[in-house]
Every structure is written in structure tokens, then in C-alpha cells.
Amino acid sequence: MNTSGQALYSPFRSAMLNLRSLPLRLITVARQTLDGQLITIPMKLITDEFAFALDSDGWNYYGALLADYGKNPNIPLEATTFFRFFQHACINSIRYLEDVLFFHEPQGRMDEKRFRFYLGTYPWGGLTETASLVGGTPFGWYYDRVEERSTRDLWGYGKTLWYQPNDRHTIECEWDLTTKQFCCLQHGYHPWLHLSVPAVTMLIRHDGDRRAIIVDGHHRLSILSYLGYDQVRVEVMQQVEEAEVDQWYYVKRGDCSRQQALEIFNAFFRLNGRERLAYLNLDELHNHV
């Protein structure tokens, strides 16, 4: 989507600008469809990389942003649930994936002696097949401190929301980007004009139950959920099957046990965000549907 900040968004102008690459991109989309990479799934299956679900039963910080903006476009940033969530001390103490997933269950925190997953890493590796081959894409302030890396601008300045959650510049950038995309998408969603659809990693249980973790398109999917879309077309970047747990990257290497790996895997089916919102005692005033 075009999020350059123009007051008037023209999908037709954007499509014309992409005309030269149209034939190749059409071939790519056709191949993805034939290969089963492009599928339509219910919105209720979609969650983000930290198990904050998009459906009406769940809670997601982008959904909370849209609910506040929808009621009052001029609301002060400090008054929003989105801002208060990312300013909370608990959120800013997060070091590892398990900290995000299970901070509402302090009695169940992982033993410090067990393997810990940096943000951007999972028992199976990462959120794409390529990332999973190398153990994911680790990032975060704590990762940088321990490993002497620099991942603050991994996806661009002001675009790594979970790196240091209380960073005001990043929060403001996310607010602006989300509201601008909302103003575009509320007039209609036309992904085929740009030949671009959101991307997900599909988790599949033994019993066939599925969850789709967002890889790309967080803003679009959150907005579509807020607008009432009950299904959406997505590209499946990889499939992670419970039956193949022994072959997952960190299990196969011996870094973590099957039990630990499946605890994290199953968290994406068990959690939806509301349990953590309640733990933080944030007085959410709106649902995001």
C-alpha cells in the first residue's frame, strides 16, 4: 500500500506506476496460487508474532490504536491504550520471546538455566523458511547488549516497535503509518492492483488446527479486522507442523527440549492477548471490532 502521507490516495495511479513490472509479478502471483502459497483464511486464525490475535475474541495493540482513533481522530497519543501498553514497565523489561508470551504467568516463567529465545527466534527457527535455516532473525535491546549487535533499525529507523517499546519516536511512527493506511483502506481493499498480499507462517497441530502468524502486513491485517473483514487472502511463507517437532531448528540442535518447544508452539493457539491486557490492568475502553 502507498503510505507516503499523501492526502489523496489513488490506487489506480499507484498501479500505473507499477505497470512495467506487471507481467513478471502476474506470473509470480499465478505460480504462488498454483503452488498453494496464496490461500484465503478466516481472520480468526490470524495472530501476530507474539500471539496477540486479530479476531474479536482477542486483543491486539494495533486494533486498540484503531479503536481509539476511530472514536476520536484527535485523541492525544498519551491517552491511547496503544501508548500506555508500550510505556508499561512490564513491556519494557522484556528480553526474550517467552517474556512476551508468558509475562501474565510469572509463576510459569522459564527456568533461567533453560534455553531462551531472543525476540525474532522460535523453536522452529524464524518466520520464513530462509530465516528458519539460520535460527531466525534475533533483535532487541537485550540481544544487542549481550551479543554486541545493532538491531534497532533492522527494518528501518522508527519501524522496530518491539526493540525498545517505550521509544516515543517509534510509537509516533507506528501511529502515523497505521492511521494513514486506515484512511486508505476504509474506502476499499484492492490488493490485486498492487499484486501484494499479507504474508504468514502457518502453524499446524496434529489435529489439523491452524494458526497463521503474521510475517508481513501487520497494519493491513489489523485494519481489515477492525473494518469487519472475516477472511483474507494471504501468502504462506512456511508451514510449521507439530508432527515435525524433532526436526525444528533448535530442537534438532539440542538447544531446547521437545516439551519447551511445544509449550511455545501451543502458546499461539492458547493465547490471544486479552489475558496479558488484563494482567497489565490497562482500562481498555473499546473492543477493536
C-alpha positions in Angstrom: 0.0 0.0 0.0 1.1 3.6 -0.6 1.7 5.1 2.8 3.7 8.1 1.7 1.4 10.5 3.6 -0.3 12.0 0.5 -3.7 13.4 1.5 -5.4 11.7 -1.5 -4.6 8.1 -2.2 -5.1 6.8 -5.7 -4.8 3.1 -6.2 -5.1 3.5 -9.9 -2.1 5.9 -10.1 -0.1 3.5 -8.0 -1.0 0.6 -10.2 0.1 2.6 -13.3 3.5 3.4 -11.7 4.0 -0.4 -11.3 3.0 -1.2 -14.9 6.5 -2.1 -16.1 6.8 -4.9 -13.6 3.2 -6.1 -14.1 3.9 -9.1 -16.4 6.6 -10.6 -14.1 4.6 -10.0 -11.0 1.4 -11.6 -12.6 3.5 -14.7 -13.4 4.8 -14.7 -9.8 1.3 -14.5 -8.3 0.0 -17.1 -10.7 2.7 -19.5 -9.6 2.1 -18.8 -6.0 -1.6 -19.6 -6.4 -0.9 -22.8 -8.3 1.6 -23.9 -5.7 -0.9 -23.3 -2.9 1.1 -20.4 -1.4 -1.8 -18.0 -1.8 -4.8 -19.0 0.2 -7.9 -17.4 1.8 -8.1 -18.0 5.5 -10.6 -16.8 8.3 -9.4 -13.8 10.2 -9.9 -15.7 13.4 -6.8 -17.8 12.6 -4.5 -14.9 12.4 -2.2 -13.7 15.2 1.0 -11.7 15.4 4.5 -12.9 16.2 3.8 -12.7 19.9 0.3 -14.2 20.0 -1.8 -11.1 20.0 -4.7 -12.2 18.0 -6.7 -10.1 15.4 -10.2 -11.6 15.9 -12.9 -10.2 18.1 -12.1 -12.6 20.9 -8.5 -11.5 21.1 -6.7 -8.2 21.7 -4.0 -6.6 19.5 -2.3 -3.3 20.1 -2.9 -2.1 16.5 -6.6 -2.9 17.0 -6.6 -0.9 20.2 -5.0 2.0 18.2 -7.6 1.9 15.6 -10.4 1.7 18.2 -9.2 4.9 19.8 -8.6 6.7 16.5 -12.0 5.6 15.2 -13.7 7.2 18.2 -11.6 10.4 18.2 -9.0 11.0 15.4 -7.6 13.9 17.5 -7.1 11.9 20.7 -3.8 12.7 22.4 -1.3 9.9 21.9 -0.7 9.6 25.6 -4.4 8.9 26.2 -4.4 5.8 24.0 -4.3 2.2 25.1 -1.6 1.7 22.4 0.7 4.3 24.0 0.1 3.1 27.6 0.7 -0.5 26.6 4.1 0.2 25.2 5.0 2.5 28.1 4.3 -0.1 30.7 7.3 -1.2 32.8 6.5 -4.9 32.2 6.6 -4.5 28.5 9.9 -2.6 28.6 11.5 -5.3 30.8 11.1 -7.9 28.1 14.3 -9.6 27.0 13.1 -12.9 25.4 10.2 -14.3 23.4 9.0 -16.2 26.5 8.8 -12.9 28.4 6.3 -11.5 25.8 4.2 -14.7 25.7 4.1 -15.5 29.4 4.5 -12.3 31.4 1.0 -12.7 32.7 2.0 -16.1 34.2 5.0 -15.2 36.4 4.7 -18.4 38.3 5.3 -20.3 35.0 8.3 -18.3 33.8 11.0 -20.4 32.2 13.9 -21.6 34.3 16.8 -19.3 33.6 19.0 -22.4 33.1 16.9 -23.4 30.1 17.5 -22.2 26.6 16.0 -18.7 26.0 14.8 -17.4 22.6 15.7 -13.9 21.6 12.9 -11.9 20.0 12.7 -12.9 16.4 13.6 -16.5 17.1 11.4 -19.6 17.7 11.9 -23.3 18.4 11.5 -24.0 14.6 13.8 -21.1 13.7 12.2 -18.0 12.2 9.1 -16.7 10.4 10.2 -17.7 6.9 11.8 -20.8 5.5 15.0 -18.9 4.9 15.1 -17.4 8.4 14.4 -20.8 9.9 17.5 -22.3 8.2 19.7 -20.0 10.3 17.7 -19.9 13.6 15.6 -16.8 12.9 16.3 -13.1 12.9 17.2 -12.1 16.5 16.7 -8.5 17.6 16.1 -6.3 20.6 17.9 -4.1 23.1 18.8 -7.1 25.3 20.1 -9.1 22.3 22.2 -6.1 21.3 23.6 -5.8 24.8 24.5 -9.4 25.2 25.7 -10.2 21.6 27.2 -6.7 20.9 25.0 -6.2 17.8 22.9 -3.3 16.5 19.3 -4.2 15.5 17.5 -1.0 16.4 17.0 -0.1 12.8 16.7 -3.7 11.5 13.6 -2.8 9.5 14.3 0.9 9.2 14.5 3.8 11.7 11.4 4.0 13.8 10.0 0.7 12.4 11.1 -1.8 15.0 8.3 -1.4 17.5 9.4 -4.1 20.0 13.1 -3.2 20.0 12.7 -0.7 22.8 8.9 -0.4 23.3 8.8 2.9 25.1 10.7 4.8 22.3 8.4 7.7 21.5 9.6 8.2 18.0 8.8 4.6 17.0 5.4 4.8 18.7 4.6 8.0 16.8 5.8 6.5 13.5 3.6 3.5 14.1 0.6 5.7 14.9 1.0 7.7 11.7 1.6 4.7 9.5 -1.4 2.8 10.9 -3.8 5.8 10.7 -2.7 6.7 7.1 -3.3 3.2 5.9 -6.6 3.1 7.7 -7.7 6.2 5.8 -6.8 4.5 2.5 -8.3 1.1 3.3 -11.6 2.2 4.7 -12.5 3.1 1.1 -11.8 -0.4 -0.1 -9.1 -3.1 -0.2 -7.6 -3.7 -3.6 -4.6 -6.0 -3.2 -4.6 -7.2 -6.8 -3.9 -3.7 -8.0 -0.5 -3.9 -6.4 -0.1 -7.7 -6.6 0.8 -7.7 -2.9 -0.9 -9.7 -0.2 0.0 -10.1 3.5 2.3 -13.0 4.4 2.0 -15.5 7.2 3.7 -18.6 8.6 1.2 -21.4 9.2 1.4 -23.5 12.4 -0.4 -26.8 12.1 -1.3 -29.1 15.0 -1.6 -32.9 15.0 -5.4 -32.5 14.9 -5.3 -30.1 11.9 -6.0 -26.9 13.9 -4.1 -24.0 12.4 -2.8 -20.6 13.4 -1.3 -18.0 11.0 1.5 -15.9 12.4 1.8 -12.5 10.5 5.2 -12.2 8.7 4.3 -9.1 6.7 1.2 -6.9 6.6 0.6 -6.3 10.3 -1.1 -2.9 9.6 -3.2 -4.0 6.7 -4.5 -7.1 8.5 -5.2 -5.2 11.7 -7.2 -2.6 9.7 -9.1 -5.2 7.8 -10.0 -6.9 11.0 -11.2 -3.6 12.5 -13.2 -2.9 9.4 -15.0 -6.2 9.8 -13.4 -8.5 7.2 -13.9 -12.1 8.3 -11.5 -13.6 5.8 -8.4 -12.5 3.8 -6.1 -13.7 1.1 -2.5 -14.4 2.3 0.8 -15.8 1.1 2.0 -18.7 3.2 5.8 -18.3 3.7 6.3 -21.6 5.5 4.4 -24.3 7.3 5.5 -25.4 10.8 4.0 -28.8 11.8 3.7 -30.1 15.3 4.4 -33.6 13.9 7.9 -32.5 12.8 8.9 -31.0 16.2 12.1 -33.2 16.3 13.3 -31.5 13.1 12.8 -28.0 14.3 16.0 -25.9 14.3 16.6 -25.5 18.0 15.3 -29.0 18.9 17.4 -30.7 16.3 20.5 -28.8 17.6 19.7 -29.9 21.1 19.3 -26.4 22.4 15.8 -26.9 23.7 13.6 -29.9 24.6 10.5 -31.0 22.7 8.5 -30.0 25.8 9.8 -26.5 25.8 9.4 -26.2 22.0 5.8 -27.3 22.1 5.0 -25.0 25.0 5.9 -22.1 22.8 4.2 -23.6 19.8 1.0 -24.2 21.7 1.0 -20.7 23.2 0.0 -19.4 19.7 -3.2 -21.5 20.0 -3.9 -20.9 23.7 -3.2 -17.1 24.0 -5.0 -14.2 22.3 -3.7 -11.1 24.0 -6.6 -10.4 26.3 -5.0 -12.4 29.1 -2.0 -10.1 29.0 -4.0 -6.9 28.7 -5.9 -7.9 31.9 -2.7 -8.7 33.7 -1.4 -5.1 33.0 -4.6 -3.6 34.4 -5.0 -1.3 31.4 -8.5 0.0 31.2 -9.3 -0.7 27.5 -12.4 1.3 26.7 -13.1 -0.3 23.3 -13.1 -3.6 21.5 -11.3 -3.5 18.2 -14.2 -4.7 16.0 
